[in-house]
Amino acid sequence: MSLKGMRESMAPGEQAPDGRWRVFDYDELLKRDKVNLDIFWLRDKSLEESDDLPEPDVLAQEIADDMQTALEQFSAIAEKLKA
């Protein structure tokens, strides 16, 4: 569905025409002064420091340990809910 189709499918009054989450056509955006669709501000700073990451086997073990801990905690909750 196109953005225009999304806008047309919205129920009247569902969203104010000047609301924060309005839908705009690409062409409408290009007509604006100083249009910038660069989303550089979404970059994760921690990814820029990837040279400092541990080796993959160490990361995998840390993930496995975290998952095991989470599973144990969830199992304990499930047991309490049975009681």
C-alpha atoms as one frame of an Amber mdcrd trajectory, in Angstrom:
protein
   0.000   0.000   0.000   1.382   3.407  -0.909   1.620   6.248   1.559  -1.204
   7.960  -0.263  -3.285   4.799   0.071  -2.507   4.696   3.779  -3.671   8.282
   4.163  -6.867   7.616   2.250  -7.589   4.495   4.292  -7.480   6.399   7.587
 -10.880   6.953   9.115 -12.007  10.588   9.253 -11.027  12.142  12.553  -8.638
   9.272  13.322  -5.742  11.671  13.265  -5.618  15.445  13.203  -4.291  16.858
   9.924  -1.560  18.648  11.846  -0.787  15.718  14.140   2.697  14.470  14.843
   2.336  11.156  13.013   0.927  12.400   9.732   1.588  10.579   6.493   3.301
  12.515   3.707   3.875  11.584   0.100   7.501  11.566  -0.987   6.733  14.294
  -3.530   5.241  16.478  -0.780   8.444  16.179   1.225  10.625  17.084  -1.744
   8.689  20.330  -2.212   9.787  21.542   1.232  12.724  23.839   1.783  15.846
  22.135   3.153  14.542  18.575   2.796  16.897  16.068   4.391  15.916  12.413
   4.634  19.288  11.375   6.050  18.722   9.334   9.202  22.321   9.474  10.400
  21.092  10.287  13.897  19.817   6.701  14.202  23.327   5.266  14.192  24.263
   3.149  17.160  27.461   4.623  18.594  28.418   1.277  20.104  28.689  -0.221
  16.615  31.378   2.288  15.744  33.576   0.715  18.408  33.412  -2.771  16.901
  37.208  -3.110  17.050  36.883  -3.386  20.830  34.446  -6.321  20.717  35.429
  -9.684  22.198  36.048 -12.659  19.950  32.935 -14.325  18.466  33.256 -17.425
  20.671  33.323 -15.224  23.776  30.267 -13.278  22.595  28.434 -16.516  21.799
  29.142 -17.879  25.272  27.962 -14.654  26.913  24.738 -14.809  24.899  24.229
 -18.473  25.806  24.821 -17.702  29.498  22.336 -14.816  29.406  19.756 -17.003
  27.691  20.254 -19.787  30.228  19.775 -17.348  33.103  16.632 -15.950  31.479
  15.264 -19.472  30.939  15.885 -20.362  34.590  14.122 -17.199  35.728  11.184
 -17.821  33.408  10.931 -21.439  34.565  10.802 -20.276  38.182   7.980 -17.869
  37.327   6.085 -20.607  35.481   6.411 -22.894  38.507   5.070 -20.179  40.829
   2.108 -19.641  38.521   1.255 -23.351  38.691   0.954 -23.163  42.480
